[in-house]
Amino acid sequence: MSRPTPARPTTAQLNGITISYTDARPAAGASAPLVVMVMGTGSPGRVWHANQQPALLKAGFRVVTFDNRGVAPSSECAEGFALADMVADTAALIEHLGAGPALVVGTSLGARITQELALARPDLVRGVAMLGTYGRSTPMLEAFSVGERALYDRGIELPTEYYAAVTAHMNLSPHTLANDRDARDWLDIIGFGGQSRSPGIRAQLGLHEREEDRLAAYRGITVPAMVVGFADDRTLPVHLAREVAEAIPGARYEEVERAGHFGYLERPDAVNGLLLDFLRSVGTGAVDQRGQ
């Protein structure tokens, strides 16, 4: 019985930096549609491996995850960088893989990168799915961003228990936290993972300073697109995801109930079902999401 090819991390020199990535292939790897997954601020690509990578592999997709610049062992680029650099990194990785155009999935900052990639390099993109996304900042987002940078710059590390509580509150659904056992499990997981503190993570935090309103620009996206909002998202409230879907002509919008910003971890079956439905339709060409 044939099995998927084990995923082995590797590195490549792309766009002037080192990119660490994992290329996992199903049994029929030679003909499998390529899915590239883009993670959010401060998180490594392996976060996708908990739930999304196995489901997509089982469904016959080739799944590539990677560490964005700022997250070691990819180059940290502590001197700072722009969102355009991260978009160019993703484009360079797809070109390096030689299997594009790719289906691209992103969450949070990774979703923003995915949107910009679809706009800048539609030749490399077959379809895009954005989870917990946004197209503009708000006073609340700016306030949190200023606070995160100030904590880092002043060398302040929150007590582990408090950090875990704040992170859980901001990223998980109240429905999840209402169950005492689930809440305790999540607090333990978040506390054990620790606070991401490195020059590269600080450089990523700098991306959120003076962010542009890109909603009008997203009217120029021409590839099939799906936006998934998380109904209980406190970090990026769900109306921001709806705005992105409304801005992209013909975009499909789905909303996952009882899910916060970590909805892809919190309700993986629901998220994976939406991703597989969209990726199969676009990847096989069976359904054109834009009606063209």
C-alpha positions as CSV (number, residue, x, y, z in Angstrom):
1,M,0.0,0.0,0.0
2,S,1.5,3.3,-1.1
3,R,1.9,6.0,1.6
4,P,2.4,9.8,1.5
5,T,6.0,11.0,1.3
6,P,7.2,12.0,4.8
7,A,7.6,15.7,5.2
8,R,11.2,16.7,5.7
9,P,12.1,20.3,6.5
10,T,14.6,21.8,4.1
11,T,16.0,25.2,3.2
12,A,16.5,27.2,0.1
13,Q,18.1,30.6,-0.8
14,L,15.2,32.6,-2.2
15,N,14.5,36.3,-2.7
16,G,17.9,37.1,-1.0
17,I,17.2,35.2,2.2
18,T,17.0,31.6,3.6
19,I,13.5,30.1,3.6
20,S,12.8,27.0,5.7
21,Y,10.0,24.9,4.3
22,T,8.4,21.4,4.4
23,D,7.2,19.7,1.3
24,A,4.7,16.9,2.0
25,R,3.3,14.8,-0.9
26,P,0.6,12.2,-1.1
27,A,1.1,8.8,-2.6
28,A,0.3,10.2,-6.1
29,G,2.7,13.1,-5.5
30,A,3.8,13.6,-9.1
31,S,0.3,14.8,-10.2
32,A,-1.0,16.3,-6.9
33,P,-2.2,19.9,-6.9
34,L,0.2,22.1,-5.0
35,V,-1.1,23.9,-1.8
36,V,1.1,26.5,-0.2
37,M,0.1,27.5,3.4
38,V,1.1,30.9,4.9
39,M,1.1,31.3,8.7
40,G,0.4,34.4,10.8
41,T,2.5,36.7,12.9
42,G,5.1,35.1,15.1
43,S,4.1,31.5,14.3
44,P,6.1,28.8,12.4
45,G,4.7,26.9,9.5
46,R,4.5,23.7,11.4
47,V,1.3,25.0,13.2
48,W,-0.5,23.9,10.0
49,H,0.8,20.3,10.6
50,A,-1.6,19.8,13.6
51,N,-4.8,19.6,11.5
52,Q,-4.7,21.1,8.0
53,Q,-1.7,19.4,6.5
54,P,-2.8,15.8,7.3
55,A,-6.3,16.5,6.0
56,L,-5.1,18.0,2.7
57,L,-2.5,15.2,2.2
58,K,-5.2,12.6,2.8
59,A,-7.3,14.3,0.2
60,G,-4.5,14.0,-2.4
61,F,-2.9,17.5,-2.3
62,R,0.8,18.3,-2.1
63,V,1.2,20.6,0.9
64,V,4.0,23.0,1.4
65,T,4.4,24.9,4.7
66,F,7.1,27.4,5.5
67,D,8.5,29.7,8.1
68,N,8.0,33.3,7.1
69,R,11.0,35.7,7.3
70,G,11.2,36.7,10.9
71,V,10.7,33.2,12.2
72,A,13.8,31.0,12.5
73,P,15.2,28.9,10.9
74,S,14.2,31.2,8.0
75,S,16.2,34.4,8.0
76,E,15.0,36.7,10.8
77,C,15.8,39.9,9.0
78,A,15.9,41.8,12.3
79,E,16.7,45.0,10.5
80,G,13.1,45.1,9.4
81,F,11.1,44.4,6.3
82,A,7.9,45.2,4.5
83,L,4.8,43.2,3.7
84,A,5.9,43.3,0.0
85,D,9.1,41.4,1.0
86,M,6.9,38.6,2.5
87,V,4.8,38.5,-0.6
88,A,7.9,38.2,-2.8
89,D,9.2,35.4,-0.5
90,T,6.0,33.4,-1.1
91,A,6.2,34.0,-4.8
92,A,9.8,32.9,-4.9
93,L,9.0,29.7,-3.0
94,I,6.2,28.8,-5.5
95,E,8.6,29.4,-8.4
96,H,11.3,27.4,-6.7
97,L,8.9,24.4,-6.3
98,G,8.3,24.5,-10.0
99,A,4.7,23.2,-9.6
100,G,2.7,26.4,-9.9
101,P,0.3,28.0,-10.2
102,A,-0.4,27.1,-6.6
103,L,-3.4,27.0,-4.4
104,V,-2.5,29.3,-1.5
105,V,-4.0,29.3,2.0
106,G,-3.2,31.9,4.6
107,T,-4.4,32.9,8.1
108,S,-4.2,36.3,9.8
109,L,-1.0,38.0,8.5
110,G,-0.6,35.0,6.3
111,A,-4.0,35.8,4.8
112,R,-3.0,39.4,4.2
113,I,0.1,38.1,2.4
114,T,-2.1,35.7,0.3
115,Q,-4.4,38.5,-0.7
116,E,-1.4,40.7,-1.8
117,L,0.1,37.7,-3.7
118,A,-3.1,37.1,-5.6
119,L,-3.1,40.8,-6.6
120,A,0.6,41.1,-7.5
121,R,1.3,37.7,-9.0
122,P,-1.9,36.1,-10.4
123,D,0.3,34.0,-12.7
124,L,1.5,32.0,-9.7
125,V,-1.9,31.5,-8.1
126,R,-4.7,29.1,-9.0
127,G,-6.9,30.1,-6.1
128,V,-6.7,31.6,-2.6
129,A,-8.3,31.0,0.7
130,M,-8.0,33.5,3.5
131,L,-8.8,32.6,7.2
132,G,-9.4,35.2,9.9
133,T,-8.3,38.0,7.6
134,Y,-8.5,41.8,7.2
135,G,-7.9,44.5,4.7
136,R,-7.6,47.6,6.9
137,S,-6.6,48.5,10.4
138,T,-8.8,49.9,13.1
139,P,-8.2,52.0,16.2
140,M,-8.4,48.8,18.4
141,L,-6.0,46.9,16.1
142,E,-3.6,49.8,16.2
143,A,-3.8,50.1,20.0
144,F,-3.0,46.4,20.5
145,S,-0.1,46.7,17.9
146,V,1.4,49.7,19.7
147,G,1.2,47.8,23.0
148,E,2.8,44.6,21.7
149,R,5.7,46.6,20.3
150,A,6.1,48.6,23.5
151,L,6.2,45.4,25.6
152,Y,9.0,44.0,23.5
153,D,11.0,47.2,23.3
154,R,10.9,47.7,27.0
155,G,11.9,44.1,27.7
156,I,8.7,43.3,29.5
157,E,7.7,39.6,29.6
158,L,4.3,38.9,31.0
159,P,3.8,36.3,33.8
160,T,3.2,33.0,32.1
161,E,-0.3,32.5,33.6
162,Y,-1.4,36.0,32.6
163,Y,0.0,35.7,29.1
164,A,-1.8,32.4,28.6
165,A,-5.1,33.9,29.8
166,V,-4.9,37.0,27.6
167,T,-3.9,34.9,24.6
168,A,-6.7,32.5,25.2
169,H,-9.2,35.3,25.7
170,M,-8.2,37.1,22.5
171,N,-7.9,34.0,20.2
172,L,-10.5,31.4,21.3
173,S,-14.3,31.4,21.3
174,P,-16.2,32.0,24.6
175,H,-17.9,28.7,23.8
176,T,-14.6,26.9,24.1
177,L,-13.6,28.7,27.2
178,A,-16.9,28.1,28.9
179,N,-15.9,24.5,29.3
180,D,-13.5,24.4,32.2
181,R,-11.6,21.3,31.0
182,D,-11.1,22.8,27.5
183,A,-10.1,26.1,29.0
184,R,-7.5,24.5,31.3
185,D,-6.1,22.5,28.4
186,W,-5.7,25.5,26.2
187,L,-4.1,27.6,29.0
188,D,-1.6,24.8,29.6
189,I,-0.8,24.5,25.8
190,I,-0.4,28.3,25.4
191,G,1.7,28.6,28.6
192,F,3.9,25.7,27.6
193,G,4.5,27.2,24.2
194,G,5.8,30.4,25.8
195,Q,6.0,33.9,24.5
196,S,7.6,34.5,21.1
197,R,10.4,36.9,21.7
198,S,13.2,37.4,19.1
199,P,14.5,40.1,16.8
200,G,12.7,38.5,13.9
201,I,9.4,38.5,15.7
202,R,9.9,42.1,16.6
203,A,10.4,42.8,12.9
204,Q,7.1,41.1,12.1
205,L,5.4,43.2,14.7
206,G,6.7,46.3,12.9
207,L,4.6,45.4,9.9
208,H,1.5,46.3,11.8
209,E,2.6,49.9,12.2
210,R,0.7,52.3,9.9
211,E,-1.0,49.6,7.8
212,E,-2.6,50.7,4.6
213,D,-6.3,50.3,3.8
214,R,-6.2,47.8,0.9
215,L,-9.8,47.1,0.4
216,A,-10.2,49.2,-2.7
217,A,-7.1,47.5,-4.2
218,Y,-8.6,44.0,-3.6
219,R,-11.2,44.8,-6.2
220,G,-8.4,44.0,-8.7
221,I,-8.0,40.4,-7.5
222,T,-9.0,38.1,-10.4
223,V,-8.3,34.6,-9.2
224,P,-10.9,32.4,-7.4
225,A,-11.0,33.3,-3.8
226,M,-12.6,32.2,-0.5
227,V,-12.7,34.1,2.7
228,V,-13.4,32.3,6.0
229,G,-14.4,34.4,9.0
230,F,-14.5,33.2,12.6
231,A,-17.7,34.3,14.3
232,D,-16.1,34.9,17.7
233,D,-12.8,36.3,16.6
234,R,-11.7,39.0,19.0
235,T,-8.2,39.6,17.5
236,L,-9.5,40.4,14.0
237,P,-13.3,40.8,14.4
238,V,-15.3,38.9,11.8
239,H,-16.6,42.0,10.1
240,L,-13.1,42.7,8.8
241,A,-13.1,39.3,7.0
242,R,-16.5,40.1,5.5
243,E,-15.1,43.3,4.2
244,V,-12.4,41.5,2.3
245,A,-14.9,39.1,0.8
246,E,-17.1,42.0,-0.3
247,A,-14.1,43.8,-1.9
248,I,-12.9,40.8,-4.0
249,P,-15.2,40.4,-7.0
250,G,-17.0,37.0,-6.9
251,A,-15.3,35.8,-3.7
252,R,-17.0,33.1,-1.7
253,Y,-17.6,33.9,2.0
254,E,-18.0,31.3,4.8
255,E,-18.3,31.9,8.5
256,V,-17.4,29.3,11.2
257,E,-19.5,29.6,14.3
258,R,-18.1,29.0,17.8
259,A,-14.6,29.8,16.6
260,G,-12.1,32.5,17.5
261,H,-9.0,33.7,15.8
262,F,-7.5,30.2,16.2
263,G,-10.5,28.7,14.5
264,Y,-8.4,26.4,12.3
265,L,-7.1,24.8,15.6
266,E,-10.3,25.2,17.5
267,R,-12.7,23.8,15.0
268,P,-10.5,22.0,12.5
269,D,-13.1,19.7,11.0
270,A,-15.3,22.7,10.0
271,V,-12.4,24.6,8.6
272,N,-10.9,21.6,6.8
273,G,-14.2,20.8,5.2
274,L,-14.5,24.3,3.8
275,L,-10.9,24.3,2.6
276,L,-11.2,20.9,0.9
277,D,-14.5,21.9,-0.9
278,F,-12.9,25.1,-2.2
279,L,-9.5,23.6,-3.1
280,R,-11.0,20.6,-4.9
281,S,-13.3,22.8,-7.0
282,V,-10.5,25.2,-8.0
283,G,-7.7,22.6,-8.1
284,T,-9.6,20.3,-10.4
285,G,-11.1,23.1,-12.4
286,A,-14.5,21.5,-11.8
287,V,-16.1,24.7,-10.5
288,D,-15.1,28.3,-11.4
289,Q,-15.8,30.3,-8.2
290,R,-16.0,33.5,-10.2
291,G,-18.5,32.2,-12.7
292,Q,-16.2,32.8,-15.7
